[in-house]
């Protein structure tokens, strides 16, 4: 039976927890009936003990819920669980001592309230809380594994979708029309530059096709593709466009999603050319700190142009940014940042990605 006012995970927790403690209560009653005649006092006492244990489990859950177990190694997690269980068991023992005084059990069944009694009960209740904690984190790790597998599958689908959307954007008639017109004009004026532009276009399109088969590529490959793209645009805009790269050598081998940065570059050119004093200046930087890669794409001009002059082409720009966000969320869950920053002389997009330790 599912409680409607609770989420599925919440209702599952309550059902499992109640069922587990109820089963343990039945075991206590059965065990007690083998040792001595079962009385109402014994049943009530065992029930109160179970209520204390149930309450302690809720306390442990609140502590564990606020603990980010994903960032801790197994030894640190084990130490944390041990200390938490010791804390929970101590409270349970104190509650038991209070029940002893309230219920005034006969002397032959009264457990001494001292260190010996503490250690004696720890074999039963401490192990029980350890088992409860093991089951709790077991379920958490299982849910995390399922979530990551689902995210990986969704990321693969998004990557395929992104590849198709990117190719559609890159190979749209405007892009090919402008590029081919520039090449045709260069053939008559400067056949050497025309050949160079054809080579740049060929390399750029080759990366578009090849990178679609890889889950990730080194940042250096992504930067090379952007250089090819800029070389094409530079032929079109000539002195109106200036590009500067500042890529840390340590960042070149960092694995990134293919065509993750490219939509940001296209947005920078589109918005910058419409709003920036010429020449439009675009700065691309990449630096690594520890296991975190930071990429910034900055341009003179104002990105608000895209919102103020919304057209069919601009909507592609917005979908490109949304696609970057979605791909980051699925491939770097909880380990990324996506920011659009307004500067005095322009705008910047900042990406931060932190890889897992085993990916280093």
Secondary structure by P-SEA (a helix, b strand, c coil): cccccccaaaaaaaaaaaaaaaaaaaaaaaaaaacccccaaaaaaaaaaaaaaaaaaaaaaaaaaacccccccaaaaaaaaaaaaaaaaaaaaaaaaaaaaaacccccccccccaaaaaaacaaaaaaaaaaaaaaaaaaaaaaaaaaaaaaaaaaaaaaaaaaaaaaaaacaaaaaaaaaaaaaaaaccaaaaaaaaaaaaaaaaaaccccccccccaaaaaaaaaaaaaaaaaaccccbbbbbbccccccccccccccaaaaaaaaaaaaaacccccbbbbbbbbbcccbbbbbbbbccccccccccccaaaaaaaaaaaaaaaaaaaaccccbbbbbbbcccbbbbbbbbbbccccc
